[in-house]
């Protein structure tokens, strides 16, 4: 590739700015809720957009919906579905955590051009493991055969959580002295795969090739395919399909302990939580900040997984573009009172 042929997300088919405009247009066209304020099911104002809250007596219910995205195309290409149920669960329950909710239930939606018992069994096993990791009940689901609409398997879902009314985490109490604590990601998670797939096309790299770097690094484990040789270096496909980390453990445990007065801080000392998905740190952390505040990141303080260096170098992707598309090794950020940050960490 020449110097002027560097890849970016928009040229790979995903324009984040255009997507934001479309979402704003959708929201602007929605009418008021049919549930009056103060009644069960009435909406609760929540800046930032990580999950939605509705009234439920003395408590609040939290809802989030999302899918795996084009990461599924790589799973389909390899016939490896062991992690995609975890990806789907993580994309939903991690959003619920951001509002202070404890996830309790999940429903899935599978769209396929043609049912396949073997594929569905693998998806079921993956969703069962995801429920264990997220500590939720799989309360139902739907499989739709849509040969005239979908060309490849798609998986999405919706998660339900709950929290006491007074325990909602909105970001409104974040101050300029707050400390941001970053939690390690497991790699790419479930965002940026249109750019990844474009990179595979232009470089000719094979998913079955051994990863051209040491795939083992601090706080991150690569989930091996059942067909892999255990003592071999993980393949590029295994690194790219590594499941999204589910942060129920430890974040929900932290929130519940603090709520009960048994943790490293008191309820209210965690001022904000951001799930680092599409848009990276520059897009997601500002969603929880009060108007007038910004965030500062010292990017030398954490280890960036080598897969991101490979993407940047092979695709000649600008550094700012990398941080605007990928999580770059940080999957969740907590904003907390400065005098409690060491204990929370």
C-alpha positions in Angstrom: 0.0 0.0 0.0 1.2 3.5 -0.8 1.4 6.3 1.8 -1.9 7.8 0.6 -3.8 4.5 0.8 -4.3 4.2 4.6 -7.5 2.5 5.6 -10.2 4.1 7.8 -13.6 3.1 9.1 -15.6 5.2 6.6 -13.9 3.8 3.5 -14.5 0.3 4.9 -18.3 0.9 4.9 -19.0 2.4 8.3 -19.3 6.1 8.7 -19.6 6.8 12.5 -20.5 10.5 11.9 -23.3 9.6 9.5 -24.5 6.9 11.8 -24.7 9.4 14.6 -26.8 11.7 12.4 -29.1 8.9 11.5 -29.6 7.9 15.2 -30.3 11.6 16.1 -32.9 11.8 13.3 -34.5 8.6 14.6 -34.7 9.9 18.2 -36.0 13.2 17.0 -38.9 11.5 15.2 -40.0 9.5 18.2 -43.0 10.7 20.2 -43.5 11.0 23.9 -43.9 7.9 26.0 -47.4 6.4 26.3 -46.6 5.8 30.1 -47.3 8.9 32.2 -44.5 10.1 34.5 -44.5 8.4 37.9 -46.2 5.2 36.7 -44.7 1.8 36.1 -43.0 1.8 32.8 -42.6 5.5 32.5 -39.2 6.6 31.1 -36.4 7.9 33.3 -34.3 10.7 31.9 -30.7 9.4 31.5 -27.9 11.3 29.7 -25.3 9.3 27.8 -27.5 6.5 26.3 -25.9 3.5 28.0 -29.0 1.4 28.5 -32.5 2.8 29.1 -34.3 3.2 32.4 -38.0 2.9 33.3 -40.0 3.2 36.5 -40.8 0.1 38.4 -42.2 1.0 41.9 -39.3 1.6 44.3 -36.8 0.3 41.7 -35.9 1.0 38.2 -35.7 -1.5 35.3 -32.8 -1.1 32.8 -32.9 -2.4 29.2 -30.3 -2.6 26.5 -30.3 -4.2 23.0 -27.5 -4.9 20.6 -25.9 -7.5 18.4 -22.6 -9.0 17.5 -22.2 -7.1 14.2 -19.9 -8.1 11.4 -17.6 -10.1 13.7 -20.1 -12.9 12.9 -18.9 -12.9 9.3 -15.5 -14.1 10.5 -17.1 -16.7 12.8 -19.1 -18.0 9.9 -16.1 -18.1 7.6 -14.3 -20.3 10.1 -17.3 -22.2 11.3 -16.4 -21.2 14.9 -19.4 -19.9 17.0 -18.1 -20.7 20.5 -17.6 -17.0 21.4 -20.4 -15.2 19.6 -23.0 -15.8 22.3 -20.6 -14.2 24.8 -20.1 -11.3 22.4 -23.8 -10.7 22.2 -24.4 -10.9 25.9 -21.4 -8.6 26.7 -22.6 -5.9 24.3 -25.8 -5.8 26.2 -25.0 -6.4 29.9 -21.9 -4.1 29.8 -24.3 -1.3 28.8 -26.6 -2.1 31.7 -23.7 -1.9 34.1 -23.0 1.7 33.1 -26.3 2.9 34.6 -25.6 0.9 37.9 -27.9 -2.0 37.0 -27.5 -5.6 37.9 -28.3 -7.7 34.8 -30.9 -10.4 35.5 -32.4 -11.7 32.2 -31.7 -12.0 28.5 -33.5 -12.9 25.3 -31.8 -13.6 22.0 -32.8 -13.2 18.3 -31.3 -15.3 15.6 -31.9 -14.5 11.9 -30.6 -17.0 9.4 -31.1 -17.7 5.7 -31.4 -21.4 6.5 -31.6 -23.2 9.9 -28.6 -25.4 10.7 -28.9 -27.7 13.8 -25.1 -27.9 14.3 -24.7 -24.1 14.2 -27.7 -23.6 16.5 -26.3 -26.1 19.0 -23.0 -24.2 19.0 -24.8 -20.9 19.5 -26.9 -22.4 22.3 -23.7 -23.6 24.1 -22.2 -20.2 23.7 -25.3 -18.4 25.0 -25.4 -20.8 28.0 -21.8 -19.9 28.9 -22.6 -16.2 28.4 -25.5 -16.5 30.9 -23.1 -18.1 33.4 -20.6 -15.3 33.0 -23.2 -12.6 33.2 -25.2 -14.4 35.9 -28.5 -14.0 34.1 -31.5 -16.1 33.1 -32.1 -16.8 29.4 -35.8 -16.0 29.5 -36.6 -16.8 25.8 -35.6 -16.0 22.3 -36.6 -16.2 18.6 -35.1 -17.8 15.5 -36.3 -16.4 12.2 -35.5 -18.1 8.8 -35.4 -15.2 6.4 -33.8 -16.4 3.1 -35.1 -13.4 1.1 -33.8 -10.8 3.6 -30.6 -12.1 5.3 -27.7 -13.7 3.5 -25.7 -14.7 6.6 -26.4 -15.6 10.2 -27.1 -12.7 12.5 -27.4 -12.7 16.3 -28.7 -10.0 18.6 -30.4 -9.8 22.0 -31.9 -7.7 24.7 -30.9 -7.6 28.4 -32.9 -6.7 31.4 -31.5 -5.4 34.7 -32.7 -3.7 37.9 -31.5 -1.2 40.5 -32.9 0.8 43.4 -34.1 4.2 42.3 -31.5 6.1 44.3 -28.7 4.0 42.9 -28.7 5.1 39.2 -25.3 6.1 37.9 -25.8 9.1 35.6 -22.4 10.9 35.4 -24.0 14.1 36.8 -21.8 14.0 39.9 -18.5 13.7 38.0 -16.1 16.5 38.9 -12.9 17.8 37.3 -10.9 16.1 40.0 -12.3 12.6 39.4 -10.0 9.7 38.6 -10.7 7.5 35.5 -10.0 3.8 36.0 -9.6 1.8 32.8 -10.4 -2.0 32.8 -8.6 -4.2 30.3 -10.4 -5.4 27.2 -9.9 -8.9 25.8 -8.9 -7.4 22.4 -11.1 -6.0 19.7 -14.3 -7.1 21.4 -17.2 -6.5 18.9 -16.5 -3.2 17.2 -14.4 -2.2 14.2 -14.8 -5.4 12.3 -15.7 -3.8 9.0 -12.3 -2.2 9.0 -10.7 -5.5 10.1 -12.4 -7.4 7.3 -11.3 -4.7 4.8 -7.7 -5.1 6.1 -7.9 -8.9 5.6 -9.0 -8.3 2.0 -6.2 -5.8 1.1 -3.4 -7.8 2.8 -4.5 -11.3 1.9 -3.9 -12.5 5.4 -5.6 -15.8 6.3 -7.6 -16.3 9.5 -6.0 -19.7 9.9 -2.4 -18.3 9.9 -0.6 -18.1 13.2 -0.8 -14.7 14.8 2.4 -12.8 13.8 3.0 -11.7 17.4 3.0 -13.1 21.0 -0.7 -13.3 21.6 -0.3 -13.7 25.4 -0.2 -10.4 27.3 -1.2 -9.1 30.7 -4.8 -9.6 31.9 -6.0 -11.0 28.6 -6.5 -14.7 27.7 -7.1 -15.9 24.1 -9.9 -18.4 23.9 -8.7 -21.3 21.8 -10.8 -23.1 19.3 -11.6 -26.8 20.2 -9.8 -27.9 17.0 -6.5 -26.0 17.9 -3.3 -27.6 19.2 -3.1 -26.3 22.8 0.6 -25.5 22.8 0.6 -23.8 19.4 0.6 -20.0 19.0 -3.0 -18.8 18.6 -4.2 -18.2 15.0 -5.1 -14.8 13.7 -8.7 -16.0 13.6 -8.6 -17.0 17.3 -7.3 -13.5 18.2 -9.9 -11.7 16.1 -12.7 -13.9 17.5 -11.6 -13.6 21.1 -14.9 -13.1 23.0 -15.8 -9.7 24.4 -15.1 -9.4 28.1 -18.2 -9.4 30.3 -17.7 -7.0 33.2 -20.4 -8.2 35.6 -17.5 -9.7 37.6 -16.0 -7.4 39.0 -18.1 -4.3 38.4 -21.5 -5.4 39.6 -19.8 -7.0 42.6 -18.2 -3.7 43.3 -21.4 -1.8 43.0 -23.4 -4.2 45.2 -20.7 -4.2 47.9 -20.5 -0.4 48.0 -24.3 -0.2 48.0 -24.3 -2.5 51.1 -21.6 -0.5 52.8 -19.2 -3.4 52.6 -17.0 -2.3 49.7 -14.0 -0.1 49.1 -16.3 3.0 48.8 -19.8 4.1 49.5 -22.8 4.2 47.2 -22.4 7.3 45.1 -18.6 7.3 45.0 -18.7 5.7 41.6 -19.8 8.7 39.6 -19.9 7.3 36.1 -19.2 4.2 34.0 -18.6 4.1 30.2 -18.6 1.0 28.0 -15.9 1.5 25.4 -17.5 0.3 22.1 -17.7 1.8 18.7 -16.2 5.3 18.8 -13.5 4.2 21.3 -12.5 6.4 24.2 -13.1 9.7 22.5 -16.7 9.0 21.8 -17.8 6.9 24.8 -16.3 8.6 27.8 -17.7 12.1 27.0 -21.2 10.5 27.0 -21.1 10.3 30.8 -19.4 13.7 31.4 -21.4 16.7 32.6 -21.5 19.7 30.2 -18.2 21.6 30.3 -16.0 18.8 31.4 -13.5 16.8 29.3 -11.4 13.7 29.9 -7.6 13.3 29.7 -6.0 10.0 28.9 -2.3 9.2 29.3 -2.1 6.5 26.7 1.3 5.4 27.9 -0.1 3.9 31.1 -1.6 0.7 29.7 -0.5 -2.1 27.4 -2.1 -1.9 24.0 -2.8 -5.5 22.7 -0.5 -6.3 19.8 -3.5 -6.9 17.4 -4.1 -3.2 17.3 -0.5 -2.5 16.4 -0.8 -5.0 13.6 -4.0 -3.3 12.3 -2.4 0.1 12.5 0.7 -0.9 10.7 -0.7 -3.2 8.0 -3.6 -0.8 7.2 -1.6 2.4 7.6 -4.4 3.6 9.9 -3.9 7.0 11.5 -3.4 6.8 15.3 -6.4 9.1 16.0 -8.5 6.8 13.8 -7.4 3.8 15.8 -8.6 5.4 19.0 -11.9 6.5 17.4 -12.7 3.0 16.1 -11.3 0.5 18.6 -11.1 0.2 22.4 -7.3 0.0 22.2 -7.1 -2.3 25.2 -9.5 -0.5 27.5 -13.0 -2.0 27.5 -14.7 -0.1 30.4 -13.9 3.1 32.3 -15.1 4.0 35.8 -15.1 7.6 37.0 -14.8 7.8 40.8 -14.0 10.1 43.7 -10.3 10.8 43.8 -10.0 9.8 47.5 -11.5 6.4 46.7 -9.7 5.5 43.5 -6.9 3.4 45.0 -9.3 1.2 46.9 -11.7 0.9 44.0 -8.8 -0.1 41.7 
